Amino acid sequence: MESRGEPANASNQAPEDGAGSPSSADTIELLDMVWPETGLQTRAQVPRRPKDTLSDNDTIDLQIDFLTLALTPLEFIQLASFLRMSIDGLLDHHPGLQRAVINAFDLRD
């Protein structure tokens, strides 16, 4: 499945871009994309762990342009839920944005 955004880095690993960043052996890049409509850059990375061993002691790095949030797995899931509910509320007040929502969530090209 491809997303509408353009992947900035097609590999399954984080780029090695400096001494302060974790090496690609330590992280898995879940998604790294630039939204073509707006240029918004987004990336999500998780620590490399054996399957089903991610814990609340681990952090998921969510990068949105210049902002990076370090969240526990539960916080990441709660944020995703909050954003989804916020979109529902936005559409209640501005139903004309429905097409933009459909396009953003349409993962087929």
C-alpha positions as CSV (number, residue, x, y, z in Angstrom):
1,M,0.0,0.0,0.0
2,E,1.3,3.5,-0.9
3,S,0.3,6.7,0.8
4,R,-0.6,9.9,-0.9
5,G,2.4,11.6,0.6
6,E,5.9,11.1,-0.9
7,P,8.1,8.9,1.3
8,A,11.2,11.0,2.2
9,N,13.2,7.9,2.9
10,A,12.1,4.5,1.6
11,S,14.2,2.4,3.9
12,N,12.8,0.7,7.0
13,Q,15.5,2.3,9.1
14,A,16.2,5.8,10.5
15,P,18.9,7.8,8.7
16,E,22.2,8.3,10.4
17,D,22.3,12.0,10.5
18,G,24.4,13.0,13.5
19,A,26.1,12.1,16.7
20,G,23.1,12.9,18.8
21,S,20.6,10.7,16.9
22,P,20.2,7.0,17.4
23,S,21.9,4.7,14.9
24,S,19.7,2.9,12.3
25,A,20.4,-0.4,14.2
26,D,18.6,1.0,17.2
27,T,15.4,2.3,15.5
28,I,12.8,1.4,13.0
29,E,11.2,4.1,10.9
30,L,7.5,3.4,10.7
31,L,6.8,6.2,8.3
32,D,8.6,9.2,6.8
33,M,6.7,11.3,4.4
34,V,6.2,14.8,2.9
35,W,2.7,15.7,2.1
36,P,2.7,17.1,-1.4
37,E,-0.2,19.4,-1.0
38,T,1.4,21.4,1.9
39,G,5.0,20.3,2.2
40,L,4.3,19.1,5.8
41,Q,7.1,16.7,6.8
42,T,6.2,13.9,9.2
43,R,8.1,10.9,10.6
44,A,7.5,8.2,13.2
45,Q,10.3,6.1,14.7
46,V,10.3,3.4,17.3
47,P,13.1,1.6,19.1
48,R,14.1,-1.7,17.6
49,R,12.7,-4.4,19.9
50,P,11.7,-8.1,19.6
51,K,8.0,-8.4,18.6
52,D,5.5,-7.4,21.3
53,T,8.2,-6.2,23.8
54,L,7.7,-2.4,23.4
55,S,7.0,-1.0,26.9
56,D,6.1,2.2,28.6
57,N,9.8,2.7,29.2
58,D,10.3,3.1,25.4
59,T,9.5,6.2,23.4
60,I,8.1,6.7,20.0
61,D,9.5,9.8,18.2
62,L,6.9,11.7,16.2
63,Q,8.4,14.4,14.1
64,I,6.2,17.1,12.6
65,D,8.3,19.5,10.6
66,F,10.7,21.0,13.2
67,L,8.8,19.6,16.3
68,T,9.7,16.2,17.8
69,L,7.4,14.6,20.4
70,A,8.8,11.7,22.4
71,L,5.8,9.6,23.5
72,T,5.3,6.3,25.2
73,P,3.4,3.8,23.1
74,L,0.2,4.4,25.0
75,E,0.6,8.2,24.6
76,F,1.1,7.8,20.9
77,I,-2.1,5.7,20.6
78,Q,-4.0,8.2,22.7
79,L,-2.7,11.1,20.5
80,A,-3.8,9.3,17.4
81,S,-7.3,8.8,18.9
82,F,-7.5,12.5,19.9
83,L,-6.6,13.6,16.4
84,R,-9.2,11.3,14.9
85,M,-11.9,12.6,17.2
86,S,-10.7,16.2,16.5
87,I,-11.2,15.5,12.8
88,D,-14.7,14.3,13.5
89,G,-15.4,17.5,15.4
90,L,-13.9,19.7,12.6
91,L,-16.1,18.0,10.0
92,D,-19.2,18.6,12.2
93,H,-18.5,22.4,12.0
94,H,-17.0,22.4,8.5
95,P,-18.4,19.6,6.4
96,G,-16.9,21.1,3.2
97,L,-13.5,19.7,4.4
98,Q,-14.7,16.1,3.9
99,R,-12.9,15.8,0.5
100,A,-9.6,16.8,2.1
101,V,-10.1,14.2,4.8
102,I,-10.9,11.5,2.3
103,N,-7.8,12.4,0.2
104,A,-5.5,12.4,3.3
105,F,-6.8,9.0,4.5
106,D,-6.9,7.4,1.0
107,L,-3.8,5.1,1.1
108,R,-4.3,3.9,-2.5
109,D,-2.9,5.7,-5.4
